[in-house]
Amino acid sequence: MRGGRSLALIALLAGASSLTLAACGGSSRTSGKSSSASATGSQSSAPSASTTIGAAVTLLYGTAPQSLDPGSDESTQGAEINWLVDTGLITYAHAAGVAGTRLIPGLATTLPVVSDGGKTYTVTLRRGLVFSNGQPVTAGDFAYTVERALKIPWPGAREFIASRIQGASAFANGEAGSISGLTADDATGKIVIRLTAPYAAFDYVLALPALGIIPAGTPLKAQPSDPPPGVGPYKLTNIVPNVSFTAVPNPYWAQMAIPGIPAGHVSVEARIDPDGHDDAVAVLDNSADLFDWADAIPRSLLARVRSQASGRFRFADLGRTTAYIFLSTYSKPFDSQLAREAVVTALNHDVIARLGSGALIPACSFLPPAITGHATNAACPHGVPYAGSLARAIALVRRSGLQGYPVTVSSEAGTPVRQWMTYYTRLLSSIGFRAVLKVIPDVTYAATIGNPALRPPTGYAQRTMDFPDPTGFYVAPDGGSIAKAGRVNLGEVNDPYLNAALAKLGSTSAVDLPSIASQSRSIDRYIANMAYVAVLGYRTVPEFTSDRIDYAAIVMQPEYGWDWTSFALR
C-alpha cells in the first residue's frame, strides 16, 4: 500500500493500554545511560570522501508527506525527513537492520532516568544546542513543543501525550495554562515528565519527530509551507506543499558534535510525482537519483530495472512489515481451528514469493526481524516456510465439517497483493471451500476491512511496526483491541492465554526488551500453532538509485527508510 501510516492503527497501538504497550508495571531502570559514538551500534558507512557540501541529489516521492511541520505529521514520508530536521531528546541509531531500532540520546545527554515505578522520566538537555536558524535551545523549548503538539493538535497527541502526561489533557482542553506533569529548568537543562500511569513505550514516544524541539513562541497552528526551525542534520527550504521541497545540511549541526548522529553531506531536492512508472524510469535513466522506498516499482518495469540497474537496485528487507492473511475467528468457517490449519497447511511460500517478484521474503513468524524477539521461521511447522500440502489441507477441511462453505476473500487492487489473493482464493476452493475474490481499491482498502459493520471473513493484511516493540506489533491478535476503532484485530482473536501473555510482555520498558525476547518467540509459536493468522512473509522495499549515488554508503534505517545523512556521490 502506498502512503503514510494508518492513524487508526497508531491510535489503537497506544490505546490498548491494559494489554499492550501500556500494561501495568514500569521500568526497572534507576539510572540513565551515557552516549558515545561507539555505543550507538551504528552500521552506517561513511559518505565518500569525494562528496562535497553543496552537491545535490533528487529524490522522487510517490506520495507527499502529510506535513513538513512535525507538529501536524503522522506519515511515513513526513517522518523520513522530519526525524533529520527535528531530532528528539532521544532518537534512533543511524544504522541498518536491528541496530537501527536502538534508542540513543539525541538532544538529551543520556537516555531518560525512569523512577517512581515507571511514572517519572528525567533527562538533561545538552549544552550549546542551537536551532537551524542559530537561536539557542532551552529546556523550556521542549515544554513548548509538547504544548504546541497538543494545541494544533498533532494526530497522535491524544493517545501519546494527553492520556499519558499528568495535566496534559487539562491543558489541551483549555482547563489549565500549562502541563502540570512537565517541568523544564532553563538554567540546568533538566526536564522532568510525570506520567499518569506507567507506560513502557514512552521512550519511543520521546523519539517521535513530533516531539523534536522547536522554538518557544512558534505559532500554535500547523505551518506546512514554513515549518519552524529544528535541531538536526538537515533544515528545509523552498517548500511547495504536495509539489516539492529541498533539504540542505544544517550549518550548525557539525559544531554540536552529538555522538552517533552524522551530519548531512548533500542537499536533497524532493519532488512529488504519483506516477510510479515515470519515477522508476527517471531513476533508471539517471534523470533523478532516488526512488521512493515506500512506493512500488511497476511490475511492467521490474525486469528492465533488474537488468539495467545492476549494482544500484535491490529489494531491501527493513524487517518492519509482515504480510499475512487474516482469518476471522468469530464466525464460520474460521471459527474452527481445523479450517484455519487447513489454510496454513495448503499455502505454498514458493508460489507466494514468485508472485511477489521480490516484494516479499517468505516466512512463518508473525513478528518481523527488526523487532526484539523475532526468530526466523521459529513458527514454521518444520523450521522452513510452508511447502503446501493440498492432500492434508483437504483432510482438515473434511474433519472440520465445513467443506463447501462460502468464503469471500478481500484483496487490494494493486500488485502484488491482487496476485497473492487470487492464488489464495483458488487455493481455498481447491481444498474444499467455495471461495470468491472481492477486490477493493487500495485507497479505501484499510478502512473497508477495518469497518466493524462489515467484518470480512478473510483476506490480505499487513502490519508495520510503529515502535520496535513486540507488544505494539502483537496488537493485531490481542483480544483487548477488539473494541477499539479501526479493527486492527481483524480476526477478532480473543484467546485468554494469549491476552495474559501479551499483558505480561507489555510491562517491559524499551531498553529492557532483549531480556524478554524468549517470551516473544513463545507467543509467536503459539499464534502459529493456533493458526490465528497465515503469515506470508516480510514485505521488502526497493532500494533503487541513479549511477551518481554511492550505493555502498546508503543506509536503510528500519524506522524511517532512507537515512539521508548517508547520501553521497560517487
C-alpha positions as CSV (number, residue, x, y, z in Angstrom):
1,M,0.0,0.0,0.0
2,R,1.2,3.5,-0.8
3,G,1.0,6.3,1.6
4,G,1.5,7.1,5.2
5,R,0.8,5.1,8.4
6,S,-2.7,4.4,9.4
7,L,-3.6,6.8,12.2
8,A,-6.3,4.3,13.4
9,L,-3.6,1.7,13.8
10,I,-1.3,4.0,15.6
11,A,-4.0,5.2,18.0
12,L,-5.0,1.6,18.6
13,L,-1.5,0.6,19.3
14,A,-1.3,3.2,22.1
15,G,-4.8,2.9,23.3
16,A,-4.8,-0.8,24.1
17,S,-3.2,0.2,27.4
18,S,-4.2,-2.6,29.6
19,L,-2.9,-5.4,27.4
20,T,-0.3,-3.9,25.2
21,L,2.5,-1.4,25.5
22,A,1.0,0.4,28.5
23,A,0.3,-2.6,30.6
24,C,0.7,-2.2,34.3
25,G,4.2,-2.2,35.7
26,G,7.2,0.0,34.9
27,S,10.8,0.3,34.0
28,S,13.4,-1.3,36.3
29,R,15.9,1.4,35.3
30,T,17.2,3.6,38.1
31,S,19.9,5.5,36.1
32,G,20.4,6.8,32.6
33,K,22.9,5.5,30.1
34,S,25.6,7.7,28.6
35,S,26.1,8.0,24.9
36,S,29.3,7.6,22.9
37,A,30.0,7.2,19.3
38,S,30.8,3.5,19.7
39,A,27.7,2.8,21.8
40,T,25.2,3.5,19.1
41,G,25.6,0.3,17.2
42,S,25.6,2.2,14.0
43,Q,26.5,0.2,10.9
44,S,26.3,3.1,8.5
45,S,29.1,3.6,6.0
46,A,30.9,7.0,6.0
47,P,30.0,9.0,2.9
48,S,32.5,9.1,0.1
49,A,35.4,11.5,0.6
50,S,34.7,12.9,-2.8
51,T,31.3,14.2,-1.7
52,T,31.2,18.0,-1.2
53,I,28.8,20.2,0.7
54,G,26.7,21.9,-1.9
55,A,26.2,18.9,-4.1
56,A,22.5,18.0,-4.6
57,V,20.6,14.8,-5.3
58,T,17.0,14.4,-6.5
59,L,14.5,12.1,-4.6
60,L,11.1,11.3,-6.1
61,Y,8.2,10.7,-3.7
62,G,5.2,8.7,-4.9
63,T,3.2,10.2,-2.1
64,A,3.7,13.6,-0.5
65,P,4.5,13.9,3.3
66,Q,1.4,14.6,5.3
67,S,3.2,17.7,6.6
68,L,6.7,19.1,6.9
69,D,5.6,20.6,10.2
70,P,6.4,17.8,12.6
71,G,3.6,19.0,14.9
72,S,1.0,18.0,12.3
73,D,2.5,15.0,10.6
74,E,2.0,11.3,11.2
75,S,3.0,9.8,7.8
76,T,5.8,7.6,6.7
77,Q,7.0,10.1,4.2
78,G,7.0,13.0,6.6
79,A,8.8,11.1,9.3
80,E,11.5,10.2,6.9
81,I,12.7,13.8,6.7
82,N,11.3,15.2,9.9
83,W,13.4,13.0,12.2
84,L,16.5,14.5,10.5
85,V,15.2,18.1,10.9
86,D,13.7,17.8,14.3
87,T,15.9,15.5,16.5
88,G,14.2,14.4,19.7
89,L,15.6,14.2,23.2
90,I,16.2,10.6,22.3
91,T,16.3,9.2,18.8
92,Y,17.2,6.1,16.8
93,A,20.6,4.9,15.8
94,H,21.7,5.8,12.3
95,A,22.1,2.1,11.2
96,A,20.5,-0.6,9.1
97,G,18.8,-3.7,10.4
98,V,18.1,-4.4,14.1
99,A,20.9,-2.0,15.1
100,G,18.8,0.8,13.7
101,T,16.0,0.1,16.2
102,R,18.2,1.0,19.1
103,L,17.4,4.2,21.0
104,I,20.2,6.6,21.7
105,P,20.5,10.0,23.3
106,G,19.7,12.8,20.9
107,L,19.4,16.3,22.3
108,A,19.5,14.8,25.8
109,T,22.8,13.9,27.5
110,T,21.6,10.4,28.3
111,L,18.6,8.1,27.9
112,P,15.8,9.0,30.4
113,V,16.2,8.1,34.1
114,V,13.0,6.3,35.0
115,S,11.7,6.4,38.5
116,D,8.5,6.3,40.6
117,G,7.6,2.8,39.4
118,G,7.9,3.9,35.7
119,K,5.9,7.1,36.1
120,T,8.6,9.7,36.1
121,Y,11.1,10.4,33.2
122,T,14.1,12.7,33.8
123,V,16.5,13.9,31.2
124,T,19.0,16.8,30.9
125,L,19.3,18.9,27.7
126,R,22.8,19.1,26.1
127,R,24.5,22.4,26.4
128,G,25.4,24.5,23.4
129,L,22.5,23.5,21.2
130,V,21.1,25.9,18.6
131,F,18.3,25.7,16.1
132,S,19.0,25.7,12.4
133,N,18.5,29.5,12.4
134,G,21.2,29.9,15.1
135,Q,18.8,30.6,18.0
136,P,19.9,28.9,21.3
137,V,17.8,26.0,22.5
138,T,16.4,25.9,26.1
139,A,14.7,23.2,28.1
140,G,11.6,25.4,28.0
141,D,11.5,25.0,24.3
142,F,10.8,21.3,24.8
143,A,7.9,22.1,27.1
144,Y,6.5,24.5,24.5
145,T,6.9,21.8,21.8
146,V,4.7,19.4,23.8
147,E,2.1,22.2,24.4
148,R,2.1,23.0,20.7
149,A,1.6,19.4,19.7
150,L,-1.5,19.3,21.9
151,K,-2.9,22.5,20.6
152,I,-2.5,22.0,16.8
153,P,-3.3,19.1,17.6
154,W,-0.8,16.6,16.3
155,P,-2.7,13.5,15.2
156,G,-1.1,11.3,17.9
157,A,-1.4,13.9,20.6
158,R,-4.4,12.4,22.4
159,E,-3.0,8.9,22.6
160,F,0.7,9.6,23.2
161,I,0.6,12.9,25.2
162,A,-2.8,13.9,26.5
163,S,-3.6,10.5,28.0
164,R,0.0,9.9,29.2
165,I,1.4,13.1,30.8
166,Q,-0.1,14.4,34.0
167,G,-2.1,17.6,33.3
168,A,-1.7,17.3,29.5
169,S,-5.4,16.6,28.9
170,A,-6.4,19.6,31.1
171,F,-4.0,21.9,29.1
172,A,-5.3,20.5,25.8
173,N,-8.9,21.2,26.8
174,G,-8.1,24.8,27.9
175,E,-8.6,24.0,31.6
176,A,-5.0,24.8,32.6
177,G,-2.4,27.2,31.4
178,S,0.4,24.7,31.5
179,I,1.1,21.0,31.7
180,S,1.4,20.2,35.4
181,G,3.3,16.9,34.8
182,L,6.1,18.6,32.7
183,T,8.7,20.9,34.2
184,A,11.7,22.3,32.4
185,D,14.6,24.3,34.0
186,D,16.4,26.5,31.5
187,A,19.3,27.1,33.9
188,T,20.2,23.4,34.4
189,G,18.6,21.9,31.3
190,K,16.7,19.4,33.5
191,I,13.4,18.2,32.1
192,V,11.0,16.1,34.3
193,I,8.0,14.3,32.8
194,R,5.4,12.7,35.1
195,L,3.0,10.2,33.6
196,T,-0.5,9.4,34.7
197,A,0.5,5.7,34.8
198,P,3.5,3.6,33.8
199,Y,3.8,3.4,30.0
200,A,6.7,1.2,28.9
201,A,6.8,2.7,25.4
202,F,7.3,6.3,26.5
203,D,10.9,6.1,25.5
204,Y,9.7,5.6,21.9
205,V,7.2,8.5,22.2
206,L,10.1,10.8,23.1
207,A,11.8,9.8,19.9
208,L,8.9,10.7,17.7
209,P,9.6,13.6,15.3
210,A,6.5,15.5,16.6
211,L,8.4,16.0,19.9
212,G,11.6,17.2,18.2
213,I,12.3,20.5,19.9
214,I,11.2,23.7,18.2
215,P,11.4,27.3,19.4
216,A,9.0,28.6,22.1
217,G,6.7,31.1,20.5
218,T,6.2,29.2,17.3
219,P,2.5,29.8,16.2
220,L,0.1,27.2,17.7
221,K,-1.1,26.1,14.3
222,A,0.3,23.9,11.5
223,Q,2.9,25.6,9.2
224,P,3.3,23.1,6.4
225,S,4.9,25.6,4.0
226,D,7.0,27.4,6.6
227,P,7.8,24.9,9.4
228,P,9.6,26.0,12.5
229,P,13.4,25.6,12.7
230,G,14.5,22.4,14.3
231,V,17.7,20.9,15.6
232,G,19.1,18.2,13.3
233,P,21.4,17.3,10.4
234,Y,19.1,19.0,7.9
235,K,16.9,22.1,7.5
236,L,14.2,22.7,5.0
237,T,13.8,25.3,2.3
238,N,11.8,26.0,-0.9
239,I,8.7,24.2,0.3
240,V,5.8,24.0,-2.1
241,P,3.3,21.7,-0.3
242,N,2.4,18.5,-2.2
243,V,4.8,19.5,-5.0
244,S,8.4,19.8,-3.8
245,F,10.9,20.8,-1.1
246,T,14.6,21.0,-0.5
247,A,16.6,19.7,2.5
248,V,20.0,21.2,3.0
249,P,22.7,20.3,5.5
250,N,22.3,22.3,8.7
251,P,25.4,24.5,9.0
252,Y,25.2,24.5,12.8
253,W,24.9,20.7,13.2
254,A,28.5,19.6,13.0
255,Q,29.7,22.0,15.7
256,M,27.3,20.5,18.2
257,A,29.1,17.1,17.7
258,I,26.3,14.9,19.0
259,P,27.6,11.3,19.2
260,G,26.0,8.8,16.8
261,I,24.2,11.4,14.7
262,P,26.1,12.2,11.5
263,A,25.8,15.5,9.5
264,G,24.2,15.7,6.1
265,H,26.6,15.8,3.2
266,V,24.4,16.6,0.2
267,S,21.3,18.7,-0.4
268,V,18.2,16.7,-1.3
269,E,15.7,18.1,-3.8
270,A,12.5,16.2,-3.2
271,R,9.8,16.1,-5.8
272,I,6.3,14.5,-5.5
273,D,5.2,12.6,-8.5
274,P,2.4,9.9,-8.0
275,D,3.3,8.2,-11.3
276,G,5.4,5.3,-10.1
277,H,6.2,4.3,-13.7
278,D,7.6,7.7,-14.6
279,D,9.5,7.8,-11.3
280,A,11.1,4.5,-11.9
281,V,12.1,5.4,-15.5
282,A,13.6,8.7,-14.3
283,V,15.9,6.9,-11.8
284,L,16.7,4.2,-14.3
285,D,17.7,6.8,-16.9
286,N,19.7,8.8,-14.3
287,S,17.5,11.9,-14.6
288,A,16.6,11.5,-10.9
289,D,18.7,9.9,-8.2
290,L,16.5,8.2,-5.6
291,F,13.2,6.2,-5.9
292,D,10.7,6.4,-3.1
293,W,11.4,3.3,-0.9
294,A,7.8,3.3,0.3
295,D,6.5,3.1,-3.3
296,A,6.3,0.1,-5.6
297,I,8.2,-0.4,-8.9
298,P,5.5,-1.2,-11.5
299,R,5.6,-4.9,-12.4
300,S,5.9,-4.0,-16.1
301,L,9.2,-2.3,-15.4
302,L,10.7,-4.7,-12.9
303,A,12.6,-6.9,-15.4
304,R,14.1,-3.8,-17.1
305,V,15.2,-2.3,-13.8
306,R,16.8,-5.5,-12.7
307,S,18.8,-5.9,-15.9
308,Q,19.8,-2.3,-16.5
309,A,20.4,-1.1,-12.9
310,S,22.8,-3.8,-11.7
311,G,24.6,-2.6,-8.7
312,R,22.1,0.1,-7.8
313,F,18.9,-1.8,-7.2
314,R,17.8,-4.4,-4.8
315,F,14.8,-5.3,-2.7
316,A,15.8,-4.5,0.8
317,D,14.2,-6.0,3.9
318,L,13.7,-3.3,6.6
319,G,12.3,-6.1,8.8
320,R,9.4,-3.9,9.8
321,T,6.3,-5.1,7.8
322,T,4.6,-8.5,8.0
323,A,2.2,-9.5,5.2
324,Y,-0.4,-12.0,6.3
325,I,-3.8,-13.4,5.7
326,F,-6.3,-12.7,8.5
327,L,-8.8,-15.4,9.4
328,S,-11.9,-14.2,11.3
329,T,-12.4,-16.4,14.3
330,Y,-15.8,-15.1,15.2
331,S,-17.8,-17.0,12.6
332,K,-17.7,-19.9,10.2
333,P,-15.6,-21.3,8.7
334,F,-12.6,-19.9,10.5
335,D,-14.0,-20.1,14.0
336,S,-12.8,-23.7,13.5
337,Q,-9.1,-24.3,14.2
338,L,-9.2,-27.2,11.8
339,A,-10.3,-24.8,9.0
340,R,-7.6,-22.3,9.9
341,E,-5.0,-25.0,10.0
342,A,-6.1,-26.1,6.5
343,V,-5.3,-22.7,5.2
344,V,-1.8,-22.6,6.7
345,T,-1.2,-26.2,5.5
346,A,-2.2,-25.5,1.9
347,L,-0.1,-22.3,1.4
348,N,3.0,-22.7,-0.7
349,H,5.6,-20.0,0.1
350,D,7.5,-20.7,-3.2
351,V,4.4,-19.7,-5.1
352,I,3.8,-16.6,-2.9
353,A,7.4,-15.5,-3.4
354,R,7.3,-16.0,-7.2
355,L,4.0,-14.0,-7.5
356,G,5.6,-11.2,-5.4
357,S,8.6,-10.8,-7.8
358,G,10.9,-10.0,-5.0
359,A,8.5,-7.9,-2.9
360,L,8.3,-10.4,-0.1
361,I,10.6,-12.7,1.9
362,P,8.7,-15.8,2.8
363,A,8.4,-16.6,6.5
364,C,6.1,-18.0,9.1
365,S,6.8,-15.9,12.2
366,F,4.4,-13.0,12.7
367,L,7.0,-10.9,14.4
368,P,9.3,-9.3,11.8
369,P,13.1,-9.2,12.0
370,A,13.5,-5.6,13.3
371,I,11.5,-6.3,16.4
372,T,13.2,-7.8,19.5
373,G,12.1,-11.4,20.0
374,H,11.9,-12.3,16.3
375,A,13.2,-15.7,15.4
376,T,13.5,-16.6,11.7
377,N,10.9,-19.3,10.9
378,A,10.7,-20.4,14.6
379,A,6.9,-20.6,14.0
380,C,7.2,-22.8,10.9
381,P,5.9,-26.3,11.3
382,H,9.2,-27.9,10.3
383,G,11.6,-24.9,10.6
384,V,11.1,-23.9,6.9
385,P,8.4,-21.9,5.1
386,Y,5.3,-23.7,4.0
387,A,5.7,-26.1,1.1
388,G,2.0,-26.6,0.6
389,S,0.2,-29.9,1.3
390,L,-3.1,-30.0,-0.5
391,A,-4.0,-33.5,0.5
392,R,-3.5,-32.8,4.2
393,A,-5.4,-29.5,3.9
394,I,-8.3,-31.2,2.2
395,A,-8.4,-33.8,5.0
396,L,-8.5,-31.0,7.6
397,V,-11.4,-29.3,5.9
398,R,-13.3,-32.5,5.8
399,R,-12.7,-33.1,9.5
400,S,-14.0,-29.6,10.2
401,G,-17.3,-30.5,8.5
402,L,-17.2,-27.2,6.6
403,Q,-16.5,-28.4,3.1
404,G,-18.4,-26.3,0.6
405,Y,-18.7,-23.4,2.9
406,P,-18.8,-20.0,1.1
407,V,-15.8,-17.7,1.7
408,T,-15.2,-14.1,0.4
409,V,-11.5,-13.1,0.1
410,S,-10.8,-9.4,0.4
411,S,-7.9,-8.0,-1.7
412,E,-6.3,-4.8,-2.6
413,A,-6.4,-3.9,-6.3
414,G,-2.7,-3.3,-6.7
415,T,0.2,-5.7,-7.4
416,P,1.4,-8.0,-5.9
417,V,-1.4,-8.2,-3.4
418,R,-4.0,-9.0,-6.0
419,Q,-1.9,-11.8,-7.4
420,W,-1.4,-13.2,-3.9
421,M,-5.1,-13.1,-3.1
422,T,-6.1,-14.5,-6.5
423,Y,-3.9,-17.5,-5.7
424,Y,-5.3,-17.8,-2.2
425,T,-8.9,-17.7,-3.5
426,R,-8.2,-20.5,-5.9
427,L,-6.4,-22.4,-3.1
428,L,-9.4,-22.2,-0.8
429,S,-11.6,-23.6,-3.5
430,S,-9.2,-26.4,-4.2
431,I,-9.2,-27.6,-0.6
432,G,-13.0,-27.7,-0.2
433,F,-14.4,-24.2,0.3
434,R,-16.4,-22.1,-2.2
435,A,-14.3,-19.0,-2.4
436,V,-14.8,-15.8,-4.4
437,L,-12.4,-12.8,-4.6
438,K,-13.5,-9.3,-3.7
439,V,-11.1,-6.6,-5.0
440,I,-11.2,-3.3,-3.1
441,P,-9.4,-0.1,-4.3
442,D,-6.1,0.4,-2.4
443,V,-7.1,3.9,-1.2
444,T,-10.1,2.5,0.7
445,Y,-8.9,-1.0,1.5
446,A,-7.7,-0.4,5.1
447,A,-10.9,1.5,6.0
448,T,-13.1,-1.1,4.4
449,I,-11.7,-4.2,6.0
450,G,-11.4,-2.3,9.3
451,N,-15.1,-1.4,9.3
452,P,-16.8,-3.1,12.3
453,A,-20.0,-3.3,10.4
454,L,-18.5,-5.4,7.6
455,R,-16.3,-7.9,9.3
456,P,-14.9,-9.7,6.3
457,P,-14.0,-13.4,6.9
458,T,-10.6,-13.4,5.4
459,G,-8.2,-11.5,3.2
460,Y,-4.9,-9.6,2.9
461,A,-3.5,-7.6,5.8
462,Q,-0.1,-6.2,6.7
463,R,1.2,-4.7,9.9
464,T,4.1,-2.3,10.0
465,M,5.9,-1.5,13.3
466,D,5.3,1.9,14.7
467,F,7.7,1.1,17.6
468,P,10.2,-1.7,17.5
469,D,8.3,-3.3,20.4
470,P,6.7,-6.7,20.3
471,T,3.6,-5.9,22.2
472,G,2.8,-3.0,19.8
473,F,3.0,-5.4,16.9
474,Y,1.0,-8.1,18.6
475,V,-2.0,-5.8,19.0
476,A,-3.3,-7.5,15.8
477,P,-4.2,-10.8,17.6
478,D,-4.8,-9.1,21.0
479,G,-8.3,-9.5,22.5
480,G,-8.0,-6.2,24.2
481,S,-8.0,-4.4,20.8
482,I,-11.3,-5.8,19.6
483,A,-13.5,-3.0,20.9
484,K,-11.2,-0.2,19.6
485,A,-11.9,1.8,16.5
486,G,-10.2,0.7,13.3
487,R,-10.3,-3.0,13.9
488,V,-6.6,-3.9,14.0
489,N,-7.6,-7.3,15.3
490,L,-9.3,-8.3,12.0
491,G,-9.7,-11.9,13.1
492,E,-11.3,-10.8,16.4
493,V,-8.9,-13.2,18.2
494,N,-9.8,-13.3,21.9
495,D,-7.7,-16.0,23.5
496,P,-7.4,-15.7,27.3
497,Y,-4.0,-17.4,27.3
498,L,-2.6,-15.1,24.6
499,N,-4.2,-12.0,26.2
500,A,-2.5,-12.8,29.5
501,A,0.9,-13.4,27.8
502,L,0.7,-10.1,26.0
503,A,-0.2,-8.2,29.2
504,K,2.9,-9.6,30.9
505,L,5.0,-8.7,27.9
506,G,3.7,-5.2,27.8
507,S,5.2,-4.1,31.1
508,T,8.8,-4.2,29.8
509,S,10.5,-0.9,29.0
510,A,12.1,-0.2,25.7
511,V,15.7,-0.6,26.8
512,D,14.9,-3.8,28.6
513,L,13.3,-5.6,25.7
514,P,16.2,-8.0,25.0
515,S,15.5,-9.6,28.4
516,I,12.1,-10.8,27.3
517,A,13.0,-12.0,23.7
518,S,12.2,-15.6,24.6
519,Q,8.7,-14.6,25.7
520,S,8.1,-13.0,22.3
521,R,9.2,-16.1,20.5
522,S,6.9,-18.3,22.6
523,I,4.0,-16.1,21.8
524,D,4.9,-16.3,18.1
525,R,4.9,-20.0,18.2
526,Y,1.6,-20.1,20.0
527,I,-0.1,-17.8,17.4
528,A,1.2,-20.1,14.6
529,N,0.1,-23.3,16.4
530,M,-3.4,-21.9,16.8
531,A,-3.3,-20.7,13.1
532,Y,-4.7,-17.3,14.1
533,V,-3.1,-15.7,11.1
534,A,-1.5,-17.2,8.0
535,V,1.8,-15.4,7.6
536,L,3.0,-14.8,4.0
537,G,6.3,-13.1,4.9
538,Y,8.0,-9.8,5.3
539,R,7.5,-7.0,2.7
540,T,10.6,-5.7,1.1
541,V,11.2,-2.2,-0.3
542,P,13.0,-1.0,-3.4
543,E,16.5,0.4,-2.8
544,F,16.9,2.0,-6.2
545,T,19.3,4.9,-7.1
546,S,20.9,6.5,-10.0
547,D,24.5,5.9,-11.1
548,R,25.6,9.1,-9.3
549,I,24.8,7.8,-5.8
550,D,27.5,6.0,-3.7
551,Y,25.3,2.9,-3.4
552,A,27.6,1.2,-0.9
553,A,27.2,4.1,1.5
554,I,23.4,4.0,1.6
555,V,21.8,3.1,4.9
556,M,18.2,1.9,5.0
557,Q,17.1,2.8,8.6
558,P,14.3,0.4,9.7
559,E,12.1,3.0,11.3
560,Y,12.5,5.7,8.7
561,G,13.7,4.2,5.5
562,W,16.3,6.3,3.6
563,D,18.8,7.8,6.0
564,W,19.6,11.0,4.2
565,T,22.8,11.5,6.2
566,S,24.2,8.5,4.3
567,F,23.6,10.1,0.8
568,A,26.8,10.7,-1.0
569,L,28.0,11.0,-4.6
570,R,30.4,8.6,-6.2
